[in-house]
Amino acid sequence: MITDSTQIRSLINRLIRDKVPITVMLPGREGFFSSLLLDSDRDNGTLLADELFPARGHAAVEPGMEIRVLGNLDGIEVRFKSRVITINAEQPGASYRLVMPIAMDYKQRRDAFRVPVSPALAIAVLLNADGISAKGTLADISHNGLRIAIRGANPVPAGAQLLCHIDLPDEHISTMAEARHSAADRRGLGVVYIGFRFLELNIEHQRAINRFTANLQRDQLRARRMFQP
């Protein structure tokens, strides 16, 4: 548990700077809602958060309401409570002024920072470069990179730059990516996992990835809650 105000502001600023999707839980409401932290005001001790998604979350928010927030920074789970001060209901782009938290849970998780993607989703990823053409499925993804599973693939050398095409459910993304590492599946399934770092990502594609990862996190939290005693 962190209570030092300087450390808390530093972590909040990282969530804002890295555009980390956050999951918001509302009192008396089932389910989880997605948002982003947009800004912080050190002098007034407040935060600015983006409109909740799905829309029923936004409809349920009221001034004075205490909320719980969950985020993830480089594999570290961040949790804190805040309170809604005011609601800017202008459309499009509603936002909420929140109280800066006075305490924060910040603990290591076993999960990788990148959000795992179920093979059942079968999200196709195509790779193209001089002498390289391969197709795989998305294994995990974050705002700065991804890992794909390719069956029977030759190792891609670290540092190789390829054009990466990702068929997300709501949007197709094409961007340059740099190979960082590759490893064969330890179960002997003939699958190679290749990790990439995004090199060029425009704002629209960044938002699409943020929405996708936030939805994945929300669904995984919901599933975990269902199986908890």
C-alpha positions as CSV (number, residue, x, y, z in Angstrom):
1,M,0.0,0.0,0.0
2,I,1.4,3.4,-1.0
3,T,0.4,6.5,0.9
4,D,3.2,8.9,-0.2
5,S,1.6,11.6,-2.3
6,T,4.7,12.1,-4.5
7,Q,4.7,8.3,-5.4
8,I,1.0,8.3,-6.0
9,R,1.2,11.3,-8.4
10,S,4.1,9.6,-10.2
11,L,2.1,6.5,-10.8
12,I,-1.0,8.4,-11.9
13,N,1.1,10.4,-14.3
14,R,2.5,7.2,-15.8
15,L,-1.1,5.9,-16.3
16,I,-1.9,9.1,-18.1
17,R,1.3,9.4,-20.2
18,D,1.2,5.7,-21.4
19,K,-2.6,5.9,-22.1
20,V,-3.1,2.8,-19.9
21,P,-6.7,1.5,-20.1
22,I,-8.3,1.4,-16.7
23,T,-11.2,-0.7,-15.4
24,V,-13.7,1.1,-13.2
25,M,-16.1,-0.5,-10.7
26,L,-19.2,1.4,-9.5
27,P,-20.9,0.8,-6.2
28,G,-24.2,-1.2,-6.6
29,R,-23.5,-1.9,-10.2
30,E,-22.7,-5.3,-11.7
31,G,-19.9,-5.6,-14.2
32,F,-16.8,-3.5,-15.1
33,F,-16.4,-0.4,-17.2
34,S,-13.5,0.9,-19.3
35,S,-11.9,4.4,-19.3
36,L,-8.7,6.3,-19.5
37,L,-7.1,8.9,-17.2
38,L,-6.7,12.1,-19.3
39,D,-5.1,14.6,-16.9
40,S,-4.2,15.5,-13.4
41,D,-4.2,18.8,-11.5
42,R,-1.6,18.8,-8.7
43,D,-2.7,22.1,-7.2
44,N,-6.3,21.1,-6.9
45,G,-5.6,17.4,-6.1
46,T,-7.9,16.1,-8.9
47,L,-7.9,13.8,-11.9
48,L,-9.7,13.9,-15.2
49,A,-11.1,10.6,-16.5
50,D,-12.7,9.8,-19.9
51,E,-16.3,8.7,-20.4
52,L,-17.1,5.2,-19.2
53,F,-17.7,2.4,-21.7
54,P,-20.2,0.7,-22.1
55,A,-22.6,3.7,-22.0
56,R,-24.7,2.3,-19.1
57,G,-21.6,3.0,-16.9
58,H,-21.7,6.6,-17.8
59,A,-25.5,6.8,-17.1
60,A,-24.9,5.4,-13.6
61,V,-22.2,7.9,-12.5
62,E,-23.2,10.5,-10.0
63,P,-21.3,13.4,-8.3
64,G,-20.1,12.2,-4.8
65,M,-20.0,8.5,-5.9
66,E,-17.0,6.5,-4.7
67,I,-15.4,4.4,-7.5
68,R,-12.7,1.7,-7.6
69,V,-10.1,1.8,-10.3
70,L,-7.8,-0.9,-11.6
71,G,-4.9,-0.4,-14.0
72,N,-1.6,-2.2,-15.0
73,L,1.9,-0.7,-15.3
74,D,4.5,-3.0,-16.8
75,G,3.0,-6.1,-15.1
76,I,2.3,-4.3,-11.9
77,E,-1.3,-4.1,-10.8
78,V,-2.4,-0.7,-9.6
79,R,-5.6,-0.3,-7.6
80,F,-7.1,2.8,-5.9
81,K,-10.4,4.4,-4.8
82,S,-11.5,7.8,-5.8
83,R,-14.6,10.0,-5.7
84,V,-16.5,11.7,-8.5
85,I,-16.5,15.5,-8.0
86,T,-18.2,16.7,-11.2
87,I,-19.4,15.3,-14.5
88,N,-18.9,17.1,-17.8
89,A,-21.8,15.7,-19.8
90,E,-21.0,17.3,-23.1
91,Q,-21.3,15.0,-26.0
92,P,-19.3,13.6,-27.6
93,G,-16.5,13.2,-25.0
94,A,-18.0,13.3,-21.5
95,S,-15.5,13.3,-18.7
96,Y,-15.3,13.2,-14.9
97,R,-13.4,15.2,-12.4
98,L,-12.1,12.9,-9.7
99,V,-10.4,13.2,-6.3
100,M,-6.7,12.3,-6.3
101,P,-6.4,9.1,-4.3
102,I,-4.7,9.2,-0.9
103,A,-3.6,5.5,-1.0
104,M,-2.8,3.0,-3.7
105,D,-2.2,-0.7,-4.0
106,Y,0.7,-1.5,-6.2
107,K,1.7,-5.1,-6.4
108,Q,3.4,-7.5,-8.7
109,R,1.1,-9.9,-10.7
110,R,2.1,-13.1,-12.3
111,D,0.3,-12.1,-15.5
112,A,2.4,-10.5,-18.2
113,F,1.8,-6.8,-18.8
114,R,0.5,-7.7,-22.3
115,V,-3.1,-8.8,-22.1
116,P,-3.5,-12.4,-23.1
117,V,-5.8,-13.1,-26.1
118,S,-7.8,-16.4,-26.2
119,P,-6.9,-18.6,-29.1
120,A,-10.7,-19.0,-29.6
121,L,-10.8,-15.4,-30.9
122,A,-8.5,-16.5,-33.7
123,I,-7.4,-12.9,-34.4
124,A,-5.2,-13.1,-37.5
125,V,-1.9,-11.3,-37.8
126,L,0.0,-11.0,-41.1
127,L,3.8,-10.2,-41.3
128,N,5.5,-8.8,-44.4
129,A,9.1,-7.8,-45.1
130,D,11.8,-8.5,-47.7
131,G,12.0,-12.2,-47.8
132,I,9.5,-12.7,-45.0
133,S,5.8,-13.5,-45.3
134,A,4.0,-15.2,-42.4
135,K,0.5,-15.5,-40.9
136,G,-0.2,-16.2,-37.2
137,T,-2.7,-15.5,-34.4
138,L,-2.6,-12.9,-31.7
139,A,-1.4,-14.3,-28.4
140,D,-1.2,-11.1,-26.3
141,I,-1.2,-7.3,-26.9
142,S,-0.5,-4.0,-25.1
143,H,-0.3,-0.4,-26.1
144,N,3.4,-0.8,-27.1
145,G,3.6,-4.3,-28.6
146,L,2.2,-7.8,-29.2
147,R,3.1,-11.4,-29.3
148,I,1.9,-13.7,-32.0
149,A,1.8,-17.5,-32.4
150,I,2.9,-19.0,-35.8
151,R,2.9,-22.7,-36.6
152,G,6.0,-24.1,-38.1
153,A,7.7,-20.7,-38.5
154,N,11.4,-20.1,-38.8
155,P,12.8,-17.8,-36.0
156,V,12.6,-14.1,-36.9
157,P,15.9,-12.4,-36.0
158,A,15.8,-9.8,-33.2
159,G,15.8,-6.3,-34.7
160,A,14.0,-7.3,-37.9
161,Q,11.4,-4.7,-38.9
162,L,8.2,-5.9,-40.5
163,L,4.8,-4.6,-41.6
164,C,2.3,-6.0,-39.2
165,H,-1.4,-6.4,-40.1
166,I,-3.8,-7.1,-37.2
167,D,-7.5,-7.9,-37.7
168,L,-9.0,-6.7,-34.5
169,P,-12.8,-7.3,-34.1
170,D,-13.7,-3.7,-34.9
171,E,-10.8,-2.4,-36.9
172,H,-7.9,-3.5,-39.1
173,I,-4.5,-2.1,-38.1
174,S,-1.4,-1.9,-40.2
175,T,1.8,-0.7,-38.6
176,M,5.6,-1.3,-38.5
177,A,6.9,-3.5,-35.7
178,E,10.3,-4.6,-34.6
179,A,10.9,-8.2,-33.6
180,R,12.3,-8.5,-30.0
181,H,12.4,-12.2,-29.3
182,S,11.1,-15.6,-30.4
183,A,10.7,-18.9,-28.7
184,A,9.2,-22.3,-29.5
185,D,6.2,-23.6,-27.5
186,R,7.6,-25.8,-24.7
187,R,4.8,-28.3,-25.2
188,G,6.2,-29.3,-28.6
189,L,3.2,-28.2,-30.5
190,G,5.2,-26.8,-33.5
191,V,4.3,-23.2,-32.6
192,V,6.7,-20.3,-32.4
193,Y,5.9,-17.3,-30.3
194,I,7.3,-14.0,-31.6
195,G,7.3,-10.8,-29.6
196,F,7.2,-7.4,-31.4
197,R,7.4,-3.7,-30.4
198,F,5.3,-1.2,-32.3
199,L,7.4,1.3,-34.2
200,E,4.7,3.5,-35.8
201,L,1.2,3.7,-34.4
202,N,-1.2,6.5,-35.2
203,I,-3.7,7.9,-32.7
204,E,-6.7,6.1,-34.2
205,H,-4.9,2.7,-34.1
206,Q,-3.7,3.5,-30.5
207,R,-7.3,4.1,-29.5
208,A,-8.5,0.9,-31.1
209,I,-5.9,-1.1,-29.2
210,N,-6.8,0.7,-26.0
211,R,-10.4,-0.2,-26.5
212,F,-9.6,-3.8,-27.4
213,T,-7.3,-4.4,-24.4
214,A,-9.7,-2.7,-22.0
215,N,-12.5,-4.9,-23.2
216,L,-10.3,-8.0,-22.8
217,Q,-9.3,-7.0,-19.2
218,R,-12.9,-6.3,-18.3
219,D,-14.0,-9.8,-19.6
220,Q,-11.2,-11.5,-17.8
221,L,-12.0,-9.7,-14.6
222,R,-15.7,-10.7,-15.0
223,A,-14.7,-14.4,-15.6
224,R,-12.4,-14.3,-12.6
225,R,-15.1,-12.9,-10.4
226,M,-17.6,-15.6,-11.5
227,F,-15.2,-18.4,-10.3
228,Q,-14.3,-16.8,-7.0
229,P,-15.9,-18.4,-4.0
